[in-house]
């Protein structure tokens, strides 16, 4: 059995364990009630999106440096998965915010910067989709992927420096721990690992699909020239 064959069941077990902890292990938050349970998915998908975008930047830098097609495929696959998970962040956030803040959306600094991050990598995917197979397009996209990741540190510090209403996760705005319950912390960590495994698996699948598509294109060109 190939090691890659173990990945789908591992991801499935991790996701089931995460859901069990979210709904059966983590205690009900005293102020927000059960709606707070979406927090674990919301934060985990945000971390997965950020991780994917950092991979885009790193792989893009390698592509600009060495011209590696593998690095380029990794950047493209990570951008697609990152946009998917960032979209989930922007969907789960308002679902959580509506009963707590009384509105679906507010232009809080962290929310605004997250929308900007999402837009940057949507633009990256549009450039790759409509720019054609030209190497110059891939290089411009790599530059965009590197520049876009600079928004993530801004998102990270926006809660504390820009005094938004979005809560911090593990630390409070004025210092100290923001998530003190051990069961809540354990649930967040397990859910984050499960979502990161899922994101990594999706990236690997998209890289494989992209490589196969490139191989098929080469075969088509060879047949046309024969």
C-alpha positions in Angstrom: 0.0 0.0 0.0 1.4 3.4 -1.0 1.7 5.9 1.9 -0.6 8.3 -0.1 -3.4 5.8 0.2 -3.4 6.3 4.0 -4.1 10.0 3.7 -7.9 9.9 2.9 -8.8 7.7 5.9 -6.4 9.8 8.1 -8.2 12.9 7.0 -11.6 11.3 7.6 -10.7 10.2 11.1 -9.3 13.6 12.0 -12.4 15.4 10.7 -14.8 13.1 12.6 -12.7 13.5 15.8 -12.8 17.2 15.4 -16.5 17.3 14.9 -17.0 15.1 18.0 -14.9 17.5 20.1 -16.7 20.5 18.8 -20.1 19.2 19.6 -19.5 16.7 22.5 -16.3 17.7 24.3 -16.0 21.5 24.2 -18.3 23.1 26.8 -21.0 25.6 25.9 -19.7 29.1 26.1 -21.5 31.0 28.9 -22.3 34.2 27.0 -22.7 33.2 23.4 -24.2 29.7 23.9 -24.0 27.0 21.2 -23.5 29.4 18.3 -20.0 29.9 19.6 -19.1 26.3 18.4 -18.7 27.6 14.9 -15.7 29.4 16.3 -13.6 26.2 16.0 -14.4 25.8 12.3 -14.1 29.5 11.6 -10.6 29.8 13.2 -9.3 26.5 11.8 -10.3 27.4 8.2 -8.7 30.8 8.7 -5.4 29.3 9.7 -5.6 26.8 6.8 -6.2 29.7 4.4 -3.3 31.6 5.8 -1.0 28.6 5.6 -2.1 28.0 2.0 -1.3 31.6 1.0 2.1 31.4 2.6 2.8 28.3 0.5 1.7 30.3 -2.5 4.3 32.9 -1.7 7.0 30.4 -0.9 6.4 28.3 -4.0 6.1 31.5 -6.1 9.5 32.7 -4.9 11.0 29.3 -5.8 9.4 29.5 -9.3 10.8 33.0 -9.8 14.2 31.8 -8.7 14.6 28.4 -10.4 11.7 28.3 -12.9 10.4 25.0 -11.3 7.2 23.8 -12.8 6.5 21.8 -9.7 6.7 24.9 -7.6 4.4 26.7 -10.0 1.8 23.8 -9.7 2.1 24.0 -5.9 1.5 27.7 -5.9 -1.6 27.4 -8.1 -3.0 24.5 -6.2 -2.4 26.2 -2.8 -4.0 29.4 -4.1 -7.2 27.5 -5.1 -7.4 25.8 -1.7 -6.6 29.0 0.1 -9.3 30.9 -1.6 -11.8 28.0 -0.8 -10.9 28.1 2.9 -10.8 31.9 3.0 -14.3 31.9 1.5 -15.4 29.5 4.3 -14.0 32.0 6.7 -16.1 34.8 5.2 -19.2 32.6 5.3 -18.9 31.2 8.8 -17.9 34.6 10.3 -21.2 36.3 9.5 -23.2 33.2 10.7 -21.5 33.6 14.0 -21.6 37.4 14.1 -25.4 37.8 13.4 -26.7 36.5 16.8 -23.8 38.1 18.7 -23.3 41.5 17.0 -26.8 41.8 15.7 -25.5 42.3 12.1 -24.3 40.0 9.4 -21.3 42.2 8.5 -19.5 45.3 9.8 -16.4 46.9 8.3 -14.2 45.9 11.2 -10.4 46.2 10.4 -9.8 42.4 10.6 -12.9 41.7 8.4 -11.9 44.3 5.9 -8.3 43.1 5.6 -9.5 39.5 5.2 -11.8 40.5 2.3 -8.8 42.3 0.7 -6.7 39.1 1.2 -9.5 37.0 -0.4 -9.7 39.5 -3.3 -6.0 39.4 -4.0 -5.9 35.7 -4.4 -9.1 35.6 -6.4 -7.3 38.0 -8.7 -4.3 35.6 -8.7 -6.6 32.8 -9.9 -8.3 34.9 -12.5 -4.9 35.9 -13.8 -3.9 32.2 -14.1 -7.2 31.2 -15.6 -7.5 33.9 -18.2 -3.9 35.0 -18.8 -3.1 31.9 -20.8 -0.1 29.5 -20.5 2.5 32.2 -21.1 5.5 32.0 -18.7 5.2 35.8 -18.1 1.7 35.3 -16.7 2.9 32.7 -14.3 5.7 35.0 -13.2 3.4 38.0 -12.7 1.1 35.7 -10.7 4.0 34.6 -8.5 4.8 38.2 -7.7 1.1 38.8 -6.8 1.1 35.8 -4.6 4.2 37.0 -2.8 2.8 40.6 -2.3 -0.6 39.3 -1.2 0.8 37.4 1.7 2.0 40.6 3.3 -1.7 41.3 4.2 -1.7 38.3 6.7 0.5 40.0 9.4 -1.8 43.1 9.1 -4.8 40.8 9.8 -3.0 39.3 12.7 -2.2 42.6 14.5 -5.4 44.5 13.4 -7.4 43.4 16.5 -4.9 44.9 18.9 -3.5 47.9 17.0 -6.6 49.1 15.2 -9.0 48.5 18.0 -11.6 46.6 16.1 -14.6 44.7 17.6 -13.4 41.3 16.2 -12.3 39.2 19.2 -8.8 37.8 19.5 -8.4 34.1 19.6 -5.8 32.9 22.0 -4.8 36.3 23.6 -6.9 39.2 24.8 -6.4 42.7 23.3 -5.1 44.0 26.6 -2.9 40.9 27.2 -3.4 37.6 28.8 -5.1 34.5 27.5 -8.4 34.8 25.6 -9.2 31.0 25.6 -8.6 29.7 29.1 -10.7 26.5 29.1 -8.5 23.5 28.4 -11.2 21.6 26.6 -11.8 24.6 24.3 -8.1 24.9 23.6 -7.8 21.2 22.9 -10.9 21.3 20.6 -9.4 24.3 18.7 -6.1 22.5 18.2 -7.6 19.2 17.1 -9.9 21.0 14.7 -7.1 23.0 13.3 -5.0 19.9 12.7 -7.9 18.2 11.0 -8.6 21.1 8.7 -4.9 21.5 7.9 -4.7 17.9 6.9 -7.8 18.3 4.7 -6.2 21.4 3.1 -2.9 19.6 2.5 -4.7 16.7 0.9 -6.7 18.9 -1.4 -3.5 20.7 -2.5 -1.9 17.4 -3.3 -4.9 16.3 -5.3 -5.0 19.5 -7.3 -1.2 19.3 -8.0 -1.7 15.8 -9.3 -4.6 16.8 -11.4 -2.6 19.8 -12.8 0.4 17.6 -13.6 -1.9 15.1 -15.4 -3.5 17.9 -17.4 -0.1 19.1 -18.5 0.9 15.6 -19.5 -2.3 15.2 -21.6 -1.6 18.6 -23.2 1.9 17.5 -24.2 0.5 14.3 -25.7 -2.1 16.2 -27.7 0.6 18.5 -29.1 2.7 15.4 -30.0 -0.3 13.8 -31.8 -1.0 17.0 -33.7 2.6 17.2 -34.9 2.8 13.5 -35.9 
